[in-house]
Amino acid sequence: MVIHKAHTSRIRQSMGDNLFDAVVNVVAVLVMLLVLIPLIFVVAASFSDPDRVLRGEVFLWPKGFTLEPYKMVFENQDIWLSYRNTIFYTVAGTAINIFMTILAAYPLSRRDLEGRRFFTLIILFTMYFNGGLIPTYLLVRDLNMDNTIWAILIPAAISTYNLIVAKTFFENSIPHEIYESAFLDGCSNARMLVAIVLPLSKAIIAVLVLYYGVAHWNSYFSALVYLRDKELFPLQIVLRDILLLGQTEQLGSNDVGMGEKIKMAEAIKYSVIVISSAPVLALYPFVQKYFVQGVMIGAVKG
């Protein structure tokens, strides 16, 4: 009788697990479709006849296949200048972010750092309270960083959230005994970080590179506030102008009518979105294997 009840309980538990797995799979498929369908539509619209895009005939397959929007984008020097600027901001900004975040997270993760709880609370305070846009702008201006590349790179040098994730990763993934053994062998703190901690932290570094890199690549608000010279604009500002302001005068010839400009702007904006999203989509597969591990370990707050 007891064996029969245990068997029945296992069957019910198995049925419940299967039902849960089925629901999770259905939700995952729906989320995947919600993400994938807009991406496919943008790609299809970028290769489609602008007239058919405006008439709403394009969904998941190009209609009236054309490469003219991409040709106009490739011939536009402003777009390529902004593309170069975005690559620079992303690479340089991410390097600064990783450097500063690790330098702050590593000592905060050490048990032997005096006052580390106090410093952690001070840093956490900035997640909820800050000076706001106007004081930040005045500070950047008074430091003579306004309308320079440093206005994009320096104010966003550290993300508090990413700092806490990295600190927690160091605490939970690197045993304190390793530090003690290294110190007994005469290892300094700097060598400890370079020779021991960083090689064991590839997962969280990959996650931070992805977080910071995507944030820099998609960022436009800082450039909108601090930059005035078009030579310093990132790609997202140019894309914003195309999407919101309809500034297409330099993307077509002067003899094209306003209706033709609107149609070409409709196609151009999709091609620019594809071109601007391609590097991030290409980066993800290289860090994906570290992503789940780094997020799960770094997200457990001890």
Sequence and secondary structure as in RCSB ss.txt:
>XXXX:A:sequence
MVIHKAHTSRIRQSMGDNLFDAVVNVVAVLVMLLVLIPLIFVVAASFSDPDRVLRGEVFLWPKGFTLEPYKMVFE
NQDIWLSYRNTIFYTVAGTAINIFMTILAAYPLSRRDLEGRRFFTLIILFTMYFNGGLIPTYLLVRDLNMDNTIW
AILIPAAISTYNLIVAKTFFENSIPHEIYESAFLDGCSNARMLVAIVLPLSKAIIAVLVLYYGVAHWNSYFSALV
YLRDKELFPLQIVLRDILLLGQTEQLGSNDVGMGEKIKMAEAIKYSVIVISSAPVLALYPFVQKYFVQGVMIGAV
KG
>XXXX:A:secstr
 HHHHHHHHHHHHHHHHHHHHHHHHHHHHHHHHHHHHHHHHHHHHHTS HHHHHTT  SSS SS   HHHHHHHH
 HHHHHHHHHHHHHHHHHHHHHHHHHHHHHHHHH TTSTTHHHHHHHHHHHHH    HHHHHHHHHHTT TTSTH
HHHSTTS  HHHHHHHHHHHHHHS HHHHHHHHHTT  HHHHIIIIIGGGGHHHHHHHHHHHHHHHHH  HHHHH
H   GGG  HHHHHHIIIII   GGGS TTS HHHHHHHHHHHHHHHHHHHHHHHHHHHHHHHHHHHHHHHHHH 
  
